[in-house]
Amino acid sequence: MSELTKSRKDDHIRICLEKDVEFIKSNGFEHVELEHKALPEIDKEEIDLSTKFLGKKFESPLFIEAMTGGTKKGEKINKNLAKAAESLGIGMGVGSQRAMLEDPKLVRTYFVRDVGPSIFLLGNIGAVQLGQYDIEKIISLVGSIKADGLAIHLNVAQELAQQEGDKSWKGVFNDIKYLCKKAEFPVIAKETGCGISGKLSKDLVRAGVKAIDIAGAGGTSWVKVDAYRTEEDVSHIEEWGIPTAEALKDVVGKTKIPIIASGGIRTGVEVAKAIAMGADLAGLALPLLKPATESPGSVRKHLEKMISQLKDAMFMVGARNLNELKKTRVIYA
């Protein structure tokens, strides 16, 4: 792996732990309310959070979003996240595996099947890298870590914030389409904090992706992260992006494939709102980063709090399971 790639990955971890890297604007869920049911007629202890996503069972609709890999620090974080995911019966994604393409020995920093044998696991590569590497090498990323699928991340704004970032995105849609045709596993398209629109979601479905992670604005701004690293003046695009709730509202109904809502999801109530709006899972990353540098127990503790909050919200709308939550009346303020 090049020293630049290694340095960038460790810098990203350090900056996210030490700096204010979140959007000023919100994820938009404060404008979404669920109809309160003053007489729920259910037992909270009987609420069932289980669901299926791309054929894999989840004990609750939470997904640990891609964070890191490629370095010793990243390896520890990934292992702790996977241990927590395994204990809770949820899924996770690893960070960009581009480092593995440069140095195959780094597979160990992404490999978590030894501690997460049954979790739903996503590999990860940047969309612009699809045209830079042999397609068979891209496909091999999934098998090398025994993942269930591959997330293709769309990070145009982040690339602008990097001095070494890729500024040519010509032909990327066809590259995604070709990968989807060649791959024998599901390909998931995900943003990195600027959101996916309803129109683009339809195009991505046409390309062959099997799920969409909208990753809207309101959480971590990767423009800010890389601005700290490179000291580039990108203040004009630090707040660029579609708020998560708006992106979700736009995508739902435009496609019938599964949707992950991520981007500033911080509470179980926001998870409930996202599911009621039409998402299948809710993803988060930054709130789990510091716990993941400590222990699997710290990660689990944070997730368990969100699960408890989700059950509270479901109790107050009278939803005994996620299917009933999806039928809850959503009020847009």
C-alpha positions, 0 to 999 in steps of 0.5 A: 500500500502506498504511504499516501493511502496508509497516511490518509486512512490513519488521518481519517480515524484521528480526525473523526475522533478529535475534530468536529466533522459533522454537518451544521445542518441536520439530517431532517428527521426533526421535520418527521413525526410518527402518529402517537397512539395513546392507547397502544394495546401491546406489550412492549416486551413482545415487540419483535425487531427482527427483519431480513435484508437481502436474504439475511436475518437481522435481529434488529434493523441496524447496520454498522456503516463502513469506517476503515481498514488497511492499517493496524488501527483499522484492523482493531476497529473492524474486529471490535465492530464485528464482535458487537455485530455478531453478538447483536445479530446485525450487519456491518460494512468494512471501509474502502478495500482499495488498500487491499488492491495495492497490497493484498497482505492487508486483507487481515485488516478487513477480515472479520469472519473469525469473530463475526461468522454469521453477520451480514458483511459488505465489502467496499470499493469506490465507484471511480476505482471500478474503471481503474482496476481489473474487474476480476480483482474488484470481484475478488475483494468480496471472496477474500474477506468472505463478505455477502456483497459489495458496497460501491461508494459514491463520494464525489464531494469528498474527492473534491476535498482531496488534493489527490482526489479523482476529478474525472467521473466519466463512464462510472455508471457503465462501470457499475452496470458492468460490475453488477452484470459480472458479480455473483453477489449483490452490489449495493450503491451508497453515498458517503454523506451527500445523499442519493436522489430518487432519480438516481436511485431509479438509474442505479436499479437499472444498472443492477444494484440490489440495494441502496444506502442513501447516506444523506447529509446531516452526519459526518461531512467527509468534505470537512474530514479531508479539509482538516487533512489537506487544509484545502479551502472547500468551505463552499461545499462543506454543507453540500448534500441532501438531508437524510430524511429528504433523500429517503422520502425522495427514494422511497416509491421510486424503487422496490429494492431494499433501502438503508437510511444513514447519515446522522442517525443518532437515536432509536427514534430516528431509526423508527422514523426511517423505517416508518418512512420506508427504509429497511435498515438504518445505518450509523458510523461516527457514534461507534468509532470511539467505542470501537477503539475501546472494546466490543462491549462499548460498541454493543452498549451504544447499540443496545441503547438505540435498540431500547429507544427504537422499542420505546418509539414502536411502543408509542405507535402501537407497532408490534413488529417492523411490518406494523411500524412501516404502516404507521402514519408519518406526519411531515411538519 
